[in-house]
């Protein structure tokens, strides 16, 4: 057996990469039948082509079972099926990873399923030449109606369970193998041609390319279909991924029993591209989904149809990272855009994750570069616990049409740093068009922008109406609305808030002050009196009170009239679960305490009394000096009458 047969996906990533590089030059193809079917697969070699015939047919399904399946560089694995076959279903029951660095071909328009629980590696030269959809999976079996399955881990049951029906799902075991796709990082779309490059792992237009396994890694890889569907799914444990036939192949949905997912990583300018005349769809499902080093996911409109849908679900994290400020033209990108000179409308995409991070020039865009209907940008919907933009951009701009819509549902925090931007501006090429709508719904969260870093939220227009920005949040810090008048004072020539160092929220018309948009901030009004007890008002007498000394004077007592204290939140009751409760204090009786009367014994030493001035004299300097009853003083009438106090002395 060659080095292909002994490769293990459980090896470290760097080791696996090294194996794939070497194996393309020295390995011999390993495609062999396992002998488990009623009619077994037959593999014959003709130069570098391996012809695969035989297999067991059940209705429009053709089943193949291999002990191992690998295709080295410059080799071809050709499935010679008859024309009425709808699905070619292949499994690998051995223990080796499938290494594909050559061409896989099938006749007609059949869909091709490849199942290998050990793992699958597609090298830089891997190509597909099939008429239908291609689904590669590291699941344990393919499920059919009536609880039938075609299992790769229990192949002996296959003869009894071959089905004539369309498969309904991919069953996964405890520890699914990983899937890696390698490439040279040259698949970034630079034209609006339907087929912009053949240098890709590609299926025909309007078909599905699906990779569903454990960890998914695309290293400089290019996955493409023109207007079809691309599915990337990363499953961590047992469960069923359902398959639903569509007019573009299959759509995938994840059973509720799948509680955990694994990671999906795109690096080294990897590209996932479903752009076409319209309706290209992409779904990515994983735990932590990351795009780095200029990688892109794109479902753009190249023709007259409505744009497609891009759905990204990362249960913990979705992170996009560019390669630095100096290389901003090469950024990590999620896009559903409309290219120039086309008339289709922009697409929509949704992101649902625990944390969304965009940094180093990364962007999420639903832009349009066309006119007419093609000038309408798409819609971006983001649901996350927190969104962190650090030199990141979320945009639904229109070059010469109406801006799109951006909707946020944020539980905790939206943080903007280092020239980050959220924008649905219109007419960015000095053309007509109305600004779009931005809704940030964070009623229990906060919006924070670092001071002096030029972070902006804009729904501006050049000659059309400004858009509408609606923000609902518990608090907004470091960023504030900026009116057209204020912007004109600061940037008279261009009214461009992006050229200010401040953090601004704008919805203006640059050329028509009567068409400004609206900015609505909804934050809770904090009442500092909430939870306080209103005390009665006591009128203050301007006269000095004259009373007798209280018999209870200097009795040294401390009275507690209740328990509890200030609540942690002024809107809560005192005795809430998070308040500190103080226990009752009992006053112990004292044997020498007289509660009925107070005895005051006469003392021999009297305290020094304060003598009130009752007159004044003029000294030699002409100054007036207050004195107490000096014979020569000017006597004035006392301004108060003496009070007679009677003290009862008890023995």
C-alpha positions in Angstrom: 0.0 0.0 0.0 1.3 3.5 -0.9 1.8 6.4 1.4 -1.8 7.5 0.4 -3.3 4.6 2.2 -1.5 5.2 5.5 -2.2 9.0 5.8 -4.1 9.8 8.9 -6.3 12.9 9.3 -5.6 12.7 13.0 -2.1 13.9 12.4 -1.3 17.5 13.1 -2.3 20.0 10.5 1.3 20.8 9.5 2.0 17.1 9.1 -1.1 16.5 7.0 -0.1 19.4 4.7 3.4 17.9 4.3 2.0 14.5 3.4 -0.3 16.0 0.8 2.5 17.9 -0.8 4.7 14.8 -1.0 2.1 12.3 -1.9 1.2 14.0 -5.2 4.6 13.1 -6.6 5.2 9.6 -5.2 1.9 7.9 -4.4 0.0 5.4 -6.5 -3.8 5.7 -6.6 -5.7 3.5 -4.2 -9.2 2.7 -5.4 -10.2 -0.8 -4.6 -13.5 -2.5 -4.0 -14.3 -4.0 -0.5 -16.5 -6.8 -1.9 -19.5 -6.0 0.3 -22.2 -5.4 -2.3 -24.4 -7.8 -4.2 -22.8 -6.5 -7.4 -19.4 -5.2 -6.4 -17.6 -2.3 -7.9 -15.0 -3.1 -10.5 -11.9 -0.9 -10.9 -9.5 -1.1 -13.9 -6.6 1.1 -14.7 -5.8 2.6 -18.1 -2.7 4.7 -17.9 -3.6 7.4 -15.4 -7.3 6.8 -15.6 -9.1 4.4 -13.2 -12.4 3.3 -14.7 -15.0 2.4 -12.1 -17.8 0.1 -13.4 -20.2 -2.3 -11.8 -21.8 -1.4 -8.5 -25.3 -2.3 -7.3 -28.2 -0.3 -8.9 -31.4 0.3 -7.0 -33.8 2.3 -9.1 -32.0 5.5 -10.0 -29.4 5.0 -7.3 -26.0 3.4 -8.1 -24.1 2.1 -5.0 -20.3 1.7 -4.8 -18.3 0.5 -1.8 -14.5 0.9 -1.6 -11.9 -0.3 0.8 -10.0 2.9 -0.1 -10.5 5.7 -2.5 -7.7 8.2 -3.4 -6.7 10.0 -6.6 -3.2 11.3 -7.0 -2.0 14.2 -9.1 -2.6 13.9 -12.9 -4.9 10.9 -12.4 -8.6 10.5 -13.1 -11.2 8.4 -11.3 -14.1 7.9 -13.8 -17.5 6.6 -12.8 -18.9 4.9 -15.9 -22.5 5.0 -15.0 -25.5 4.7 -17.4 -27.5 7.7 -18.3 -30.6 7.0 -16.1 -28.6 7.1 -12.9 -29.6 10.0 -10.7 -27.3 9.4 -7.7 -23.9 7.7 -7.5 -23.5 6.8 -3.8 -19.9 5.8 -2.8 -18.6 4.9 0.6 -15.1 4.0 2.0 -15.1 1.2 4.6 -11.4 1.0 5.2 -9.3 3.0 7.6 -7.5 5.4 5.3 -8.2 9.0 4.5 -9.2 9.8 0.9 -6.6 12.0 -0.7 -7.9 13.6 -3.9 -5.4 15.5 -6.0 -6.7 14.5 -9.5 -10.0 14.5 -11.4 -13.2 12.8 -10.4 -15.6 12.3 -13.4 -19.1 10.9 -13.8 -21.4 10.5 -16.8 -24.6 12.5 -17.4 -26.2 14.7 -14.8 -25.8 12.3 -11.8 -25.2 13.6 -8.3 -22.1 12.1 -6.6 -21.9 11.3 -2.9 -18.5 10.4 -1.3 -18.6 9.2 2.3 -15.4 8.5 4.3 -15.6 8.7 8.1 -11.8 8.8 8.3 -11.5 12.1 6.5 -11.0 13.6 3.1 -8.2 15.8 1.7 -8.6 17.7 -1.6 -5.2 18.8 -2.9 -4.4 21.8 -5.1 -5.1 19.9 -8.3 -8.4 18.3 -7.3 -11.1 18.9 -9.9 -14.6 17.8 -10.5 -16.2 16.9 -13.9 -19.7 15.9 -13.0 -23.1 17.0 -14.3 -24.9 17.1 -11.0 -24.2 18.0 -7.4 -21.2 16.8 -5.3 -21.5 16.0 -1.6 -18.4 14.9 0.3 -19.0 13.8 3.9 -17.2 12.2 6.8 -20.5 10.9 8.2 -21.0 7.3 9.2 -23.8 6.6 6.8 -26.3 7.9 4.3 -29.9 7.7 5.5 -33.0 6.8 3.4 -36.7 6.7 4.1 -38.1 3.9 6.3 -34.9 4.1 8.5 -32.8 2.5 5.8 -29.1 3.4 5.6 -26.0 2.9 3.5 -23.3 2.6 6.2 -19.6 3.0 6.0 -18.9 1.7 9.5 -21.2 -1.3 9.2 -20.9 -2.4 5.6 -22.2 -6.0 6.0 -25.7 -4.6 6.4 -25.6 -3.0 3.0 -27.2 -5.7 0.8 -30.4 -5.6 2.7 -30.7 -1.8 3.0 -30.1 -0.6 -0.6 -32.9 1.9 -1.4 -34.4 3.1 -4.5 -35.4 6.4 -2.9 -33.5 9.7 -2.7 -31.3 10.0 0.4 -32.8 12.1 3.2 -29.8 12.7 5.4 -26.2 12.2 6.5 -25.8 10.3 9.8 -22.8 11.3 11.9 -21.0 9.3 14.6 -19.2 10.3 17.8 -16.1 11.7 16.2 -16.4 12.6 12.5 -13.3 13.0 10.4 -12.1 16.3 9.1 -12.1 17.7 5.6 -9.3 19.9 4.1 -9.2 21.6 0.7 -5.9 23.2 -0.5 -5.3 25.7 -3.2 -3.0 28.5 -4.4 -5.2 31.4 -3.2 -5.9 32.7 -6.7 -9.7 32.3 -6.8 -10.7 35.8 -5.8 -13.3 37.1 -8.3 -12.1 40.1 -10.3 -14.6 40.1 -13.1 -18.4 39.7 -13.6 -18.0 36.7 -15.9 -20.1 33.7 -15.0 -17.1 31.3 -15.1 -14.2 33.5 -14.1 -11.7 30.6 -13.5 -11.5 26.8 -13.9 -8.8 26.7 -11.2 -11.3 25.6 -8.6 -13.1 22.7 -7.0 -16.2 23.5 -9.0 -19.6 22.0 -9.9 -21.8 23.0 -12.8 -24.1 26.1 -12.6 -27.2 25.7 -10.4 -25.8 22.7 -8.6 -24.7 22.0 -5.1 -21.2 21.7 -3.7 -21.3 20.4 -0.1 -18.5 19.6 2.3 -19.9 18.3 5.7 -17.7 16.7 8.3 -15.8 17.5 11.5 -13.3 20.4 11.3 -13.4 22.1 7.8 -10.2 23.8 6.6 -9.8 25.7 3.4 -6.2 26.7 2.8 -6.0 28.9 -0.3 -8.8 26.8 -1.7 -11.4 27.9 -4.2 -14.9 26.4 -4.1 -17.3 27.6 -6.9 -20.7 27.2 -8.5 -22.3 29.7 -10.8 -25.7 30.5 -9.2 -25.9 27.2 -7.4 -25.5 26.4 -3.7 -22.4 25.8 -1.5 -22.8 24.1 1.9 -20.0 24.0 4.6 -21.0 22.1 7.8 -18.9 21.1 10.8 -20.4 18.6 13.1 -18.9 17.5 16.5 -21.0 14.5 17.4 -23.9 12.2 16.7 -26.8 13.5 14.8 -28.5 13.8 11.4 -27.9 16.4 8.8 -31.0 16.4 6.6 -30.9 16.7 2.8 -33.8 18.4 1.0 -33.8 18.3 -2.8 -34.1 21.7 -4.5 -33.9 23.1 -8.0 -30.2 23.7 -7.3 -29.3 20.3 -5.9 -29.7 20.0 -2.1 -30.2 22.2 0.9 -29.0 21.0 4.3 -30.5 21.4 7.8 -29.2 20.3 11.1 -31.1 18.1 13.4 -31.9 19.4 16.9 -30.0 16.5 18.4 -26.8 18.0 17.1 -25.8 20.1 20.0 -22.2 20.8 19.2 -20.3 21.8 16.1 -16.7 22.1 15.1 -14.6 24.8 13.5 -14.5 26.1 9.9 -11.4 28.0 8.9 -10.7 29.9 5.6 -7.1 31.1 5.2 -4.5 32.1 2.6 -7.0 33.9 0.4 -9.4 31.0 0.3 -12.6 31.7 -1.7 -16.2 30.3 -1.5 -18.1 31.8 -4.4 -21.7 31.1 -5.5 -22.0 34.1 -7.7 -24.2 33.8 -10.8 -27.0 35.3 -12.8 -28.8 35.4 -9.5 -29.9 33.3 -6.5 -26.6 31.8 -5.6 -26.9 30.6 -2.0 -24.3 29.7 0.6 -24.8 28.2 4.1 -22.0 27.8 6.6 -22.7 26.1 9.9 -20.1 25.6 12.6 -18.8 26.5 16.1 -16.0 29.0 15.4 -16.0 30.3 11.8 -12.9 32.3 10.8 -11.8 34.1 7.6 -8.2 35.3 7.6 -5.6 36.6 5.2 -7.9 37.9 2.5 -10.3 35.0 2.4 -13.7 35.7 0.9 -17.2 34.2 0.9 -19.3 35.7 -1.9 -22.7 35.2 -3.4 -22.9 38.1 -5.9 -25.4 38.9 -8.6 -23.9 38.9 -12.1 -27.1 39.0 -14.2 -30.8 40.0 -14.1 -32.1 37.8 -11.3 -32.6 38.6 -7.7 -29.5 38.1 -5.6 -29.0 35.0 -3.4 -28.8 34.3 0.3 -25.7 33.9 2.4 -26.3 32.3 5.8 -23.6 32.0 8.4 -24.2 30.3 11.8 -21.3 30.2 14.3 -22.5 29.0 17.6 -19.6 30.7 19.4 -17.8 33.0 17.0 -17.6 34.4 13.6 -14.3 36.3 13.0 -13.1 38.1 9.9 -9.5 39.4 9.8 -7.7 41.2 7.0 -3.9 41.2 6.7 -3.2 44.7 8.0 -3.8 48.3 7.3 -1.2 48.6 4.5 -2.9 45.9 2.6 -6.5 47.0 2.9 -7.3 46.1 -0.7 -6.9 42.5 0.3 -9.4 42.0 3.1 -11.4 39.2 4.6 -14.9 39.6 3.1 -18.4 38.3 3.4 -20.3 39.7 0.4 -23.7 39.5 -1.4 -23.1 42.2 -4.0 -24.4 43.3 -7.5 -21.7 43.9 -10.1 -21.5 46.8 -12.6 -23.6 46.6 -15.7 -26.1 44.1 -14.3 -29.7 44.7 -13.4 -30.4 42.1 -10.6 -31.2 43.3 -7.1 -28.8 42.8 -4.2 -28.9 39.7 -2.1 -29.5 39.1 1.6 -27.4 37.6 4.2 -27.8 36.7 7.8 -25.2 36.1 10.5 -26.1 34.4 13.8 -23.4 33.9 16.4 -22.3 34.4 19.9 -19.6 36.9 19.0 -18.9 38.7 15.7 -15.4 40.2 15.2 -14.2 42.2 12.2 -10.7 43.5 12.3 -7.8 44.8 10.2 -9.9 46.0 7.2 -12.3 43.1 7.2 -15.8 43.8 5.9 -19.3 42.5 5.5 -21.1 43.9 2.4 -24.3 43.8 0.5 -23.4 46.5 -2.0 -24.6 47.2 -5.5 -22.6 48.8 -8.3 -25.4 48.7 -10.9 -28.3 51.0 -11.8 -32.0 50.7 -12.0 -33.2 47.6 -10.1 -29.6 46.6 -9.9 -29.0 49.8 -7.9 -30.8 48.5 -4.9 -28.5 47.1 -2.3 -29.3 44.0 -0.2 -30.1 43.4 3.4 -27.7 42.4 6.2 -29.2 40.9 9.4 -26.9 40.2 12.4 -27.9 38.5 15.6 -25.2 38.2 18.2 -24.4 38.6 21.9 -21.6 41.1 21.0 -20.2 42.7 17.9 -16.6 44.0 17.9 -15.5 46.2 14.9 -11.8 47.0 15.0 -11.1 48.7 11.6 -14.0 46.7 10.3 -16.9 47.7 8.0 -20.5 46.6 7.6 -22.0 48.1 4.5 -25.0 48.0 2.3 -24.1 50.9 0.0 -25.3 51.7 -3.5 -23.2 53.3 -6.1 -26.1 54.8 -8.1 -29.2 53.5 -6.3 -30.9 53.1 -3.0 -28.9 51.9 0.0 -29.8 48.6 1.6 -30.8 47.7 5.1 -28.7 46.7 8.1 -30.4 45.2 11.1 -28.7 44.3 14.4 -30.1 42.4 17.3 -27.4 42.6 20.1 -27.7 41.3 23.6 -24.7 42.9 25.2 -22.3 45.1 23.3 -21.5 46.9 20.0 -17.9 48.1 20.2 -16.4 50.3 17.4 -12.6 51.0 17.2 -10.1 52.4 14.8 -12.1 53.9 11.8 -14.9 51.3 11.9 -18.0 52.0 9.9 -21.6 50.8 9.6 -23.1 52.4 6.5 -26.1 52.2 4.1 -25.3 55.3 2.1 -26.6 55.8 -1.4 -25.3 57.5 -4.6 -21.7 57.0 -3.5 -20.7 57.8 -7.1 -22.5 61.2 -6.9 -25.6 59.6 -8.3 -29.3 59.6 -7.2 -30.6 57.2 -4.6 -31.9 57.3 -1.1 -30.0 56.3 2.0 -30.9 53.0 3.5 -32.1 52.0 7.0 -30.0 51.0 10.0 -31.7 49.4 13.0 -29.6 48.6 16.1 -31.7 46.8 18.7 -29.8 46.4 21.9 -32.3 47.3 24.7 -30.2 45.6 27.4 -26.8 46.2 25.8 -24.5 49.1 25.1 -23.0 50.9 22.1 -19.4 52.1 22.7 -17.0 53.9 20.4 -13.5 54.8 21.4 -13.0 58.6 21.4 -11.2 60.3 18.5 -11.0 57.1 16.3 -13.4 58.2 13.5 -16.0 55.5 14.0 -19.2 56.3 12.0 -22.7 55.1 11.5 -24.1 56.6 8.3 -27.2 56.5 6.1 -26.4 59.4 3.8 -27.3 60.2 0.3 -25.7 62.3 -2.4 -28.8 63.8 -4.1 -31.6 61.7 -2.7 -33.1 61.5 0.8 -31.0 60.6 3.8 -31.9 57.3 5.4 -33.2 56.4 8.8 -31.1 55.2 11.8 -33.0 53.8 14.7 -31.0 52.8 17.9 -32.5 51.3 21.0 -29.9 50.7 23.7 -29.4 50.8 27.4 -26.6 53.3 26.9 -24.5 54.9 24.1 -21.1 56.2 24.8 -18.4 57.9 22.6 -20.6 58.4 19.5 -23.3 61.0 18.9 -25.6 62.3 16.1 -24.1 65.0 13.9 -26.5 67.4 12.0 -26.0 68.6 8.5 -25.4 72.1 9.7 -22.6 70.9 12.1 -21.1 68.8 9.3 -21.2 71.7 6.9 -19.3 73.8 9.4 -16.7 71.2 9.8 -16.5 69.9 6.2 -17.9 72.6 4.1 -16.7 71.3 0.7 -17.6 67.6 0.9 -19.8 67.1 4.0 -18.0 63.8 4.5 -18.0 62.5 8.1 -15.4 59.9 7.2 -12.8 62.7 7.1 -13.4 63.8 10.7 -11.6 62.3 13.6 -14.8 62.2 15.7 -17.3 59.4 16.1 -20.5 60.4 14.3 -24.0 59.3 13.4 -25.3 60.9 10.2 -28.3 60.6 7.9 -28.1 63.6 5.6 -28.5 64.5 1.9 -25.3 66.0 0.8 -26.8 68.3 -1.9 -30.3 69.0 -0.5 -30.8 70.1 3.1 -34.6 69.6 2.8 -34.1 65.8 2.3 -32.2 64.9 5.4 -33.0 61.6 7.0 -33.8 60.9 10.6 -31.9 59.6 13.6 -33.8 58.1 16.5 -32.1 57.2 19.8 -34.2 55.3 22.3 -32.4 55.0 25.7 -34.1 54.5 29.0 -34.7 57.6 31.2 -32.9 57.1 34.5 -34.8 58.7 37.4 -32.5 59.1 40.4 -35.6 59.4 42.7 -36.7 55.8 41.8 -37.0 53.8 45.0 -36.7 56.7 47.4 -39.2 57.6 50.1 -40.5 61.1 49.9 -40.1 62.8 53.3 -42.7 65.4 54.5 -41.8 69.0 54.1 -41.1 70.9 57.4 -41.5 74.6 57.5 -38.5 76.4 58.9 -39.3 79.0 61.5 -37.1 82.0 61.2 -37.2 82.7 64.9 -34.8 80.9 67.3 -36.6 78.2 69.1 -36.7 78.5 72.8 -37.2 75.3 74.7 -36.3 73.6 77.8 -33.6 70.9 77.9 -35.0 67.5 77.2 -35.1 65.1 80.1 -33.8 62.4 77.7 -30.7 64.4 76.9 -27.5 62.4 76.8 -29.2 59.0 77.4 -26.9 57.4 74.8 -29.4 55.2 72.9 -29.3 53.7 69.3 -32.6 52.8 67.7 -33.0 50.3 64.8 -36.4 50.6 63.2 -36.0 48.1 60.3 -33.6 45.9 58.4 -32.1 45.8 54.9 -30.3 48.6 53.1 -30.0 50.3 49.8 -30.8 47.9 46.9 -28.1 47.2 44.3 -30.4 48.8 41.7 -32.6 51.8 42.5 -35.5 50.3 40.5 -35.6 47.1 42.7 -37.1 46.5 46.0 -34.8 46.4 49.0 -35.3 42.8 49.8 -34.4 41.4 46.4 -32.2 38.3 46.1 -29.1 40.4 45.4 -29.6 42.7 48.4 -27.8 42.2 51.8 -30.3 41.5 54.5 -29.5 42.7 58.1 -30.9 40.6 60.9 -33.1 42.0 63.6 -31.4 43.3 66.7 -33.0 42.6 70.1 -32.6 45.3 72.8 -31.8 43.4 76.1 -33.4 44.9 79.2 -31.1 46.4 81.8 -31.6 46.1 85.6 -30.5 49.7 86.2 -32.7 51.1 83.4 -35.6 53.4 84.6 -38.1 53.6 81.8 -40.7 55.6 83.6 -38.7 58.7 84.7 -35.4 60.3 84.5 -33.6 61.5 87.7 -31.5 64.6 87.5 -29.2 65.1 90.5 -27.9 68.6 91.2 -24.3 69.2 90.4 -21.9 71.5 92.2 -20.1 72.5 89.0 -22.1 74.5 86.5 -21.0 74.6 82.9 -19.7 78.0 81.7 -22.6 79.9 80.2 -22.5 81.8 77.0 -23.2 85.5 77.8 -25.2 87.4 75.3 -24.1 90.8 74.3 -26.7 93.4 75.2 -24.9 96.6 74.4 -22.0 98.2 72.7 -19.3 100.8 73.2 -17.1 102.8 70.9 -13.3 102.4 71.5 -10.6 105.0 70.9 -10.3 103.9 67.2 -13.9 104.5 66.6 -14.7 100.8 66.4 -17.9 99.4 67.8 -17.4 96.7 70.4 -20.2 94.5 71.6 -20.3 94.2 75.4 -22.5 92.6 78.1 -24.2 95.3 80.3 -21.4 97.7 80.6 -22.7 100.7 82.6 -21.6 103.1 79.9 -22.9 100.9 77.1 -25.8 101.6 74.9 -28.5 99.2 76.1 -30.8 97.7 73.7 -33.9 95.8 74.3 -33.4 92.0 74.2 -34.9 90.4 71.1 -36.2 87.5 73.0 -38.1 87.0 76.2 -36.6 84.6 78.8 -38.2 81.2 79.2 -38.7 79.7 82.6 -37.9 76.0 82.8 -39.0 73.9 85.7 -37.1 70.7 86.4 -38.5 68.1 88.6 -35.8 66.6 90.8 -36.5 63.1 91.9 -34.5 61.2 94.5 
